Amino acid sequence: MAAQPPTAQSSTSDKLAPADFQARWWTWASQPSGSNPVSDTSGRFCMRDQPVEVWLLAGSLGEAPVERQCRVPASKPLLAPVVNLASDVASCETFMKGAQGEVLLDGSTQTLTKVSATPFTFEARAGNPYGTSAGRINAVGCGLYAWIPAPASGEHELVIRGLADGKQVDVRYKLIVGAD
């Protein structure tokens, strides 16, 4: 995997700072195991509970490569974590040492944003695959993320590959944009 040097921590859009987009992503990703978009191997849950500002995509729980298909509304930017963690400052520091990855949209490398330990709060649901209790969770988040401007209508291939602290992610999406 060719590692792309991440950019410095900063706001990745005009609307959402790292604490805000991590809160939205972890809330979305903390759905019950039976309908969780991260453990989903087909993409059937990608449309569940999406926030207004951005369309969230999922990596994986680190098992074998995953292929998903997802319908995405037109005019929505995409947010895809390459590798990410919700824990504490010390765990984030360990996790981010050597973190690397890439996101390709139709073969074109997307810029990655490195998010160092950032406090945030999210809502976890009962039965999520992370073993987190249901309710409001205060955490420290970190990771590599790709913020992708809204793709043109039509079909696209999005590839997410990452590695951090022994966790490997390899996900391929077939995105159907404009399929509101």
C-alpha positions as semicolon CSV with decimal commas, in nm:
position;residue;x (nm);y (nm);z (nm)
1;M;0,000;0,000;0,000
2;A;0,141;0,339;-0,094
3;A;0,120;0,563;0,210
4;Q;0,010;0,915;0,143
5;P;0,142;1,178;0,382
6;P;-0,158;1,309;0,574
7;T;-0,224;1,679;0,608
8;A;-0,214;1,856;0,941
9;Q;-0,516;1,853;1,170
10;S;-0,760;2,116;1,054
11;S;-1,120;2,166;0,964
12;T;-1,192;1,942;0,667
13;S;-1,487;2,137;0,539
14;D;-1,655;2,470;0,572
15;K;-1,911;2,305;0,801
16;L;-1,746;2,049;1,026
17;A;-1,439;2,055;1,249
18;P;-1,269;1,726;1,349
19;A;-1,460;1,694;1,679
20;D;-1,789;1,750;1,495
21;F;-1,734;1,504;1,211
22;Q;-1,596;1,239;1,447
23;A;-1,907;1,277;1,666
24;R;-2,133;1,230;1,364
25;W;-1,931;0,938;1,228
26;W;-1,909;0,748;1,561
27;T;-2,280;0,805;1,632
28;W;-2,362;0,666;1,285
29;A;-2,113;0,379;1,324
30;S;-2,240;0,282;1,671
31;Q;-2,564;0,125;1,551
32;P;-2,660;-0,227;1,666
33;S;-2,454;-0,511;1,520
34;G;-2,744;-0,643;1,309
35;S;-2,772;-0,314;1,116
36;N;-2,426;-0,166;1,161
37;P;-2,269;-0,002;0,851
38;V;-1,913;-0,090;0,958
39;S;-1,975;-0,462;1,004
40;D;-2,203;-0,468;0,694
41;T;-2,039;-0,665;0,412
42;S;-2,278;-0,566;0,130
43;G;-2,365;-0,199;0,179
44;R;-2,731;-0,257;0,262
45;F;-2,704;-0,040;0,576
46;C;-2,503;0,249;0,429
47;M;-2,811;0,472;0,396
48;R;-2,929;0,435;0,758
49;D;-2,932;0,747;0,977
50;Q;-2,706;0,960;0,759
51;P;-2,649;1,317;0,889
52;V;-2,756;1,622;0,688
53;E;-2,415;1,780;0,615
54;V;-2,217;1,489;0,475
55;W;-2,255;1,129;0,353
56;L;-2,064;0,891;0,579
57;L;-1,888;0,580;0,457
58;A;-1,740;0,298;0,662
59;G;-1,414;0,117;0,676
60;S;-1,429;-0,228;0,832
61;L;-1,370;-0,400;1,161
62;G;-1,040;-0,526;1,018
63;E;-1,144;-0,864;0,885
64;A;-1,099;-0,973;0,525
65;P;-1,146;-0,728;0,235
66;V;-1,503;-0,596;0,206
67;E;-1,699;-0,497;-0,106
68;R;-2,009;-0,281;-0,072
69;Q;-2,258;-0,106;-0,297
70;C;-2,411;0,218;-0,175
71;R;-2,661;0,465;-0,319
72;V;-2,557;0,824;-0,246
73;P;-2,766;1,137;-0,297
74;A;-2,629;1,391;-0,544
75;S;-2,455;1,702;-0,409
76;K;-2,335;1,541;-0,083
77;P;-1,969;1,547;0,016
78;L;-1,835;1,214;0,140
79;L;-1,646;1,142;0,461
80;A;-1,451;0,815;0,477
81;P;-1,224;0,712;0,763
82;V;-0,920;0,519;0,651
83;V;-0,835;0,415;1,007
84;N;-0,988;0,566;1,320
85;L;-1,023;0,513;1,692
86;A;-1,242;0,644;1,976
87;S;-1,060;0,592;2,305
88;D;-0,823;0,812;2,508
89;V;-0,516;1,028;2,444
90;A;-0,258;0,755;2,514
91;S;-0,436;0,500;2,293
92;C;-0,465;0,757;2,012
93;E;-0,093;0,835;2,032
94;T;-0,009;0,463;1,999
95;F;-0,269;0,410;1,725
96;M;-0,146;0,700;1,511
97;K;0,224;0,601;1,518
98;G;0,282;0,474;1,168
99;A;-0,083;0,515;1,065
100;Q;-0,103;0,510;0,688
101;G;-0,348;0,462;0,410
102;E;-0,508;0,580;0,094
103;V;-0,846;0,656;-0,051
104;L;-0,898;0,636;-0,427
105;L;-1,207;0,766;-0,607
106;D;-1,214;0,624;-0,959
107;G;-0,840;0,565;-0,928
108;S;-0,764;0,923;-0,819
109;T;-0,587;0,966;-0,482
110;Q;-0,787;1,171;-0,232
111;T;-0,626;1,397;0,027
112;L;-0,617;1,255;0,378
113;T;-0,660;1,456;0,696
114;K;-0,469;1,340;1,001
115;V;-0,671;1,393;1,318
116;S;-0,465;1,371;1,636
117;A;-0,625;1,311;1,977
118;T;-0,942;1,524;1,977
119;P;-1,211;1,512;2,249
120;F;-1,570;1,464;2,129
121;T;-1,904;1,319;2,242
122;F;-2,120;1,072;2,050
123;E;-2,437;0,866;2,097
124;A;-2,388;0,489;2,107
125;R;-2,676;0,245;2,063
126;A;-2,721;-0,077;2,254
127;G;-2,571;-0,378;2,083
128;N;-2,306;-0,189;1,885
129;P;-2,009;-0,399;1,771
130;Y;-1,756;-0,202;1,982
131;G;-1,886;-0,315;2,323
132;T;-1,964;0,046;2,413
133;S;-2,255;0,108;2,649
134;A;-2,563;0,278;2,507
135;G;-2,592;0,653;2,563
136;R;-2,370;0,960;2,546
137;I;-2,003;0,868;2,531
138;N;-1,718;1,111;2,592
139;A;-1,413;0,994;2,401
140;V;-1,091;1,107;2,242
141;G;-1,080;1,037;1,869
142;C;-0,804;1,015;1,613
143;G;-0,747;0,877;1,267
144;L;-0,693;0,940;0,900
145;Y;-0,999;1,065;0,710
146;A;-1,079;1,155;0,351
147;W;-1,324;1,439;0,295
148;I;-1,433;1,411;-0,068
149;P;-1,629;1,680;-0,254
150;A;-1,964;1,559;-0,389
151;P;-1,894;1,323;-0,680
152;A;-2,077;1,369;-1,012
153;S;-2,393;1,169;-1,067
154;G;-2,332;0,816;-1,191
155;E;-2,133;0,513;-1,078
156;H;-1,799;0,546;-0,902
157;E;-1,548;0,317;-0,737
158;L;-1,413;0,419;-0,397
159;V;-1,127;0,223;-0,242
160;I;-1,027;0,264;0,124
161;R;-0,705;0,100;0,246
162;G;-0,538;0,166;0,577
163;L;-0,317;0,032;0,851
164;A;-0,270;0,149;1,210
165;D;-0,153;-0,030;1,523
166;G;-0,203;-0,373;1,363
167;K;-0,553;-0,294;1,233
168;Q;-0,587;-0,329;0,856
169;V;-0,874;-0,190;0,647
170;D;-0,945;-0,288;0,285
171;V;-1,284;-0,174;0,152
172;R;-1,412;-0,126;-0,202
173;Y;-1,736;0,063;-0,266
174;K;-1,945;0,081;-0,579
175;L;-2,113;0,419;-0,528
176;I;-2,426;0,504;-0,725
177;V;-2,449;0,882;-0,697
178;G;-2,771;1,066;-0,769
179;A;-2,986;0,775;-0,666
180;D;-3,184;0,982;-0,418
